[in-house]
Protein backbone atom coordinates (compact mmCIF):
# COMPACT_ATOMS: atom_id res chain seq x y z
CA UNK A 1 0.00 0.00 0.00
CA UNK A 2 1.30 3.45 -0.84
CA UNK A 3 1.61 6.03 1.87
CA UNK A 4 0.74 9.69 1.49
CA UNK A 5 4.44 10.60 1.59
CA UNK A 6 5.24 8.24 -1.31
CA UNK A 7 2.75 9.90 -3.67
CA UNK A 8 3.42 13.51 -2.67
CA UNK A 9 4.01 15.82 -5.61
CA UNK A 10 6.73 18.47 -5.40
CA UNK A 11 6.26 20.36 -8.66
CA UNK A 12 3.33 22.55 -9.61
CA UNK A 13 2.38 23.01 -13.26
CA UNK A 14 -0.16 25.59 -14.42
CA UNK A 15 -1.35 26.08 -17.96
CA UNK A 16 -4.05 27.97 -19.77
CA UNK A 17 -6.31 26.01 -22.08
CA UNK A 18 -8.81 27.03 -24.70
CA UNK A 19 -12.41 25.96 -24.23
CA UNK A 20 -11.89 23.31 -26.92
CA UNK A 21 -8.77 21.91 -25.23
CA UNK A 22 -10.54 21.84 -21.86
CA UNK A 23 -13.51 20.00 -23.39
CA UNK A 24 -11.13 17.38 -24.81
CA UNK A 25 -9.43 16.97 -21.44
CA UNK A 26 -12.75 16.63 -19.62
CA UNK A 27 -13.87 14.04 -22.18
CA UNK A 28 -10.76 11.94 -21.56
CA UNK A 29 -11.03 12.38 -17.80
CA UNK A 30 -14.60 11.12 -17.84
CA UNK A 31 -13.67 8.22 -20.13
CA UNK A 32 -10.79 7.06 -17.90
CA UNK A 33 -12.43 7.94 -14.60
CA UNK A 34 -9.61 10.32 -13.69
CA UNK A 35 -9.26 13.99 -12.97
CA UNK A 36 -7.43 16.30 -15.39
CA UNK A 37 -4.10 15.85 -13.61
CA UNK A 38 -4.43 12.07 -13.77
CA UNK A 39 -5.11 12.19 -17.51
CA UNK A 40 -2.03 14.34 -18.12
CA UNK A 41 0.13 12.02 -15.98
CA UNK A 42 -1.20 8.97 -17.86
CA UNK A 43 -0.59 10.53 -21.29
CA UNK A 44 2.92 11.72 -20.41
CA UNK A 45 3.89 8.34 -18.96
CA UNK A 46 2.49 6.53 -21.99
CA UNK A 47 4.52 8.67 -24.40
CA UNK A 48 7.71 8.36 -22.35
CA UNK A 49 7.30 4.57 -22.18
CA UNK A 50 6.72 4.42 -25.96
CA UNK A 51 9.79 6.55 -26.66
CA UNK A 52 11.93 4.33 -24.43
CA UNK A 53 10.70 1.22 -26.26
CA UNK A 54 11.42 2.81 -29.65
CA UNK A 55 14.87 3.95 -28.53
CA UNK A 56 15.74 0.49 -27.24
CA UNK A 57 14.49 -1.10 -30.45
CA UNK A 58 16.74 1.19 -32.51
CA UNK A 59 19.83 0.59 -30.36
CA UNK A 60 22.40 -1.68 -31.97
CA UNK A 61 22.53 -5.20 -30.64
CA UNK A 62 25.47 -5.87 -28.32
CA UNK A 63 28.41 -7.62 -29.96
CA UNK A 64 28.86 -11.24 -28.93
CA UNK A 65 31.72 -11.80 -26.52
CA UNK A 66 34.67 -13.86 -27.68
CA UNK A 67 35.42 -16.95 -25.63
ABEGO torsion letter per residue (X at the ends): XBBAAAABBABBBBBBBBAAAAAAAAAAAAAAGBBAAAAAAAAAAAAAAAAAAAAAAABBBBBBBBX
